Amino acid sequence: MAKNDLIRIDTFHAEKALEDLQDALSMVPGGMKKAMCRALSRTIKGMRTDAVRQIRKDYNVPAKDVRSKMTVVSPKPADNHPRALLRAEGRMSVPLFRYGARPRVPVAAGGRRPRKGVSVQVKKTSGRKVIEGSFVQRPKNGGGVQIMKRETKERDSHQVLYGPSHLQALKDEGNLFELQELAEERLQKNIIHEADFVLQQAGLR
């Protein structure tokens, strides 16, 4: 797989699941490929949901933040070997503010100033960590509230602080193995469902 590809399923997996229906589908022009593409597309979208759930077991981050880093690439019927991909997109590091920052309201908006710094919790299995000298503020160049820290003594030398990418959770072999099993289970159900759909459309069911 390419560097940013998180999950990939292709015709090899689909053909294995379709063994019992190949004879019937061969009677429909393009039936095999149509069933494959529909099943791969449905499966990869479900795998995005599974991957979000898997990541949030480890990382204390909102589901929408995880989902926003993932792009589904659906198969195209014109492809000789249709495949579906779940791909990582954009900047992989995550603003620390998204990891349960406390406090969350800037002083300028009525919030309290932290005595030592803003605290965050990156992983659900770890405790909260205080980022010494940090504070919450809305960047002058726009955007939402962030955790910031002064780089130098200059008044406007504020830097937005970032934490690790929660997609690191998908590099864990245990997590990848579990997701692969889920993918094969989903594909097995979806390929049979989509094959039946194609056969019904052709009047063979």
N, C-alpha and C positions, 0 to 999 in steps of 0.2 A: 504494500500500500504506500501511497505518497505520504510525505511527512505530516501533513495536516488531516489525513484521512483517519477518522476514529473507528468507524465500523464499515465493513464492506460485505455485501452479499451479492452473489452473481448466479449465472445460469447453472453452474455446477451444483449448487445447493438446491436450486429449483428442480432440476432434472431428477435428482435423487428422490425428491418428495413426490414427483409426478409419475413414477414408474408404473403405478397401477392404472393410470388414466391415459397413458400415451396412445394406446390403440384407438380409444374413442376420440381423442383430440386430433389424431392424424386424419380423421374424416372431415375436419373443418379447416378450410384454407387459412393458414396463418394462426390457427387456433392455439397451437402450443406456445408460440411467442407472445400472443396476446395475453394468455393466462399467466405466463411468466412475468411479463412487464407489470401487469396489474397487481400480482402478488408481491413482487419485489418492492413496488412503490408503497403499497399498504404496510409492508413489513418494516421498511426503513423509517417510515413516519412513526410507527409504534416504538421502534428502537430509540428514537430521540427521547420519547417519554421515559423509556427504561433507563437510558443513560442519565437523564436529569435526576431521576429518583436515586440512582446509584451514587452519583456525585454528592447529593444532598445528605446521604448517610454519613459522609465524612466531613463535608465542608458546610460551614454556617453561612450560607449565601442564599438569597431569594431564588426561587425556581425560574423566574423570568430572566434573571441575569445569566443563568446557566444556558437557558434555551436560546438567548440572544447570541451566544457564541457558536451556535451550531447551525449549519445549513444542510438541508436535505437535497441530494442530487438524485432525481428520479430517473429510471431507465427510459430510453427512447426506443420505440418499436423498430425504428430504422437501423439501430445498431446491430451488428452481426452477433455480438455477445453482450446482451443487455446486462447492466449491473446497476446497483443502487449504492449510494455512498452517504455516510453521515460525516460531514467535514467541519473542522474547526475554522472559524473565520475571525478576522480582526485581531486586535491586541489581546494577547493571552493573559497579561497581568491584570489584576482587578484592583480598582481603587479600594484602599483599606476601609473607607467609609461604608462600603457595602457589606463588611463583615461585622455587623452589629455594633456600630460605633456608639459610644456613650461618653459625653452627651451628643445629641444629634442636632441641636439648635445653636446657631452661632450667637455669640454675645450681642452682636449688633441687632439681632432679631429677638432679643429677650432671653437668650439662653444663659446658662451659667458658665463661668470660666473654670476649666478643670485645674485643680491644684498642681498636679504633676504632668498631666497630659491626658489625651483621649485614650480610652481603653477599647480593645477589639477582641473578638474571639474568632479566629480563622477556622479552626477545626472543632467539631463538636466534642471530640474526646479530650481536648485540651482546655485549660482555664483561660480566663481573660488576661490579656497582656496590655500594660500601659505603655504607650509610645511617648517617652520622655520629651517634653517641650512641644508637643503637638497641640493643635487646636482645630476647631471646625470653623470653616469660613467658605463663603461663596467666591470662587475665583473671579478676578476682575475681568478676565476675558470671556466670562459667561459660563453657563452650565450650572449643574446642581451643586449643592453643598458638598465639600470634600474635607478630608483630614489633611491639614497642611502643617508645614514646619518651616521655620526661617532658616535659610541656608547660611546666610552671613548676617552681620550686624546691620546691613542696609535694610531700611524700613520695608521696601517692597520685594525683598528677595525671598518670596514664599514659594515653596515647592509642594505640589500635590504628592501624597504618599501612596504607593501601590503595594499590594501584597501578592502572594503567589497565585498562579492560575489554578482554579479548581479543577481544570481539565487534567491536572496531574493525577487525579484519582483514577483516570482511565488507563494509566500506565501501570497500575498495579496488576500483576498477573492474575490474582484471585478475582478481581473485578472484571477483567477482560474475559476470563473463562466463564464467569457467570453470565455476562452479557452475550457471549457467543451461544451459550446454551439457550438463553431466552430468544435469541434471533432465530435459531433453528426450530424452536417450538412454535414461534409466531409464523414462520414461513410455512411450516407443515400444515397449519390450520388455514392460512391464507391461500396457499396454492390450491388446495382442495376446493375451497369456497369459490375461488375465481375460475377454476376449471369447470366447475358445475355451472357457473354463470355463462361462460362461453358456450357450453353444450346446450344450455337452455335456450340461449339466443338462436342457436342453429337448429332448434327443434329436436335435439337428440336426448332430451331429458323430460 
